[in-house]
Every structure is written in structure tokens, then in C-alpha cells.
Amino acid sequence: MCTVSYLPLKNDGFILTSSRDVPYARKSALEPQKYIEDDVEMYYPKDGEAGGTWIGTSSKNRLICLLNGGFVYHTSRSVYIKSRGLIVKELLKVDDIKIGLENIDLNGVEQFTLTIVDWNDELQLIEFVWDGKKKHLKKMKQEPHIWSSSTLYDDEIKKLREEWFSNWQHANDFTQENILSFHKTAGVGDKRIDVMMDRKLGGTVSITSIKKEGKSLKTEYQAIR
């Protein structure tokens, strides 16, 4: 859960794309499919270990995508009370996302960042950060954004990736094919920091791209290894 990009489209459409970076030893995820949980229809790839997800949509007119870490790097503890991927599923089910974020108990949960797109009354892009002690909620402008996980990249590398993304925007139309290509090729030839990352013991294992156009949602899921 390393790199996430967001592209606004006309008529309240968007494309959100997520590169998943995890240890290669982690059990493989299941490809996206439909689930009915607590009478809510959801569509997501399922984590092979904890059974949660890092990206998914629901019949509550919502998409949620997870990045590990908050604002800055932190050292993980050996034990947490709940997987962050289960938090994603919980929030996909709530009727009102802001009330859901206010009410959810995150004590004992590792730090994380959520990119949330909600299209109930209006299309909203929300950044939610749990820093281990406090919740931070920010409504984002409907413009291109890129996020990189604080557990893997410092501020200097994050800024470099923002420059790659900015340069890409000037040269490309906003299509799923093009943004998938960015997630596969953007960088400087250094696999430790390129968007398609490889650090020997871990790296990019899949890319998921979700496009909303009108009332339809199109998911592209590509397993890398």
C-alpha cells in the first residue's frame, strides 16, 4: 500500500490507482470480487492473511484506499489489536462516512492514511490520517493528487514522486491505460524509489485502478508477482 494517484474526470468521474507494496513473503491476495457483508455489497481484493483489503468500493457510493503509515515514518510494534485492512471494510459499510470516521475506535491500531472518494450528495475526495494518537480529516480539491507511504519514503522522495506525477500530467490524457503505465514506469531507474518498487525482500505485487464514469465503476487489477 505504497503509491496512490487520483485523477478527476468530467461529470464527477475519477480514476484512483493504487500500487500495493508488501513483503514478498506475505501470502498472496485474492483478486477483486463481490462480497455481501452486513447487507452491503462490496467489491475488493482480499488480503491473503488478515482477510481485509487495501482498496475497495461499496454500494454506499464510496471508494476507500489504504496507505500504511501516517504523516511521518514510525516503527511498528509487534502486536496491534486490529488489521488496518479490516478498518477499510468497516468504513465501506457506514451510511455517512464523516460520522463513521468520527465514531470508529482506532486505539491500538497502527498508523495509516486513507484516501476516500464518496459520491452521495456530491463527489468528495477526503484524506484521513490516523497518526496513532489523533485523527486528521481533510477535504481535498478535485484535482490530481499522489500519495506515497510514509513507511517507505521520506519527504524528499515524496516530493520527487510529485514531480514525476506533475510532469506526467502535462504529457498524457487522463485514461486508465495511461495512469497504469505511470504506475509501472515512472521513476529514475532506481528500483528502491521508482513507483514500481523492488527492494529484494519486498516491492510492488499488484496495481489496482478504479474508474468511475457516470454510474459505472470499472476496476482493473494487475498482479505483478
Secondary structure, 3 states (H helix, E strand, C coil): CCEEEEEEECCCEEEEEEEEEEECCCCCCEEEEEEEECCEEEEEEECCCCCCCCEEEECCCEEEEEEECCCCCCCCCCCCCCCHHHHHHHHHHCCCHHHHHHHCCCCCCCCEEEEEEEECCCEEEEEEEECCCCEEEEEECCCCEEEECCCCCCHHHHHHHHHHHHHHHHHCCCCHHHHHHHHHHCCCCCCCCCCCCECCCEEEEEEEEEEEECCEEEEEEEECC
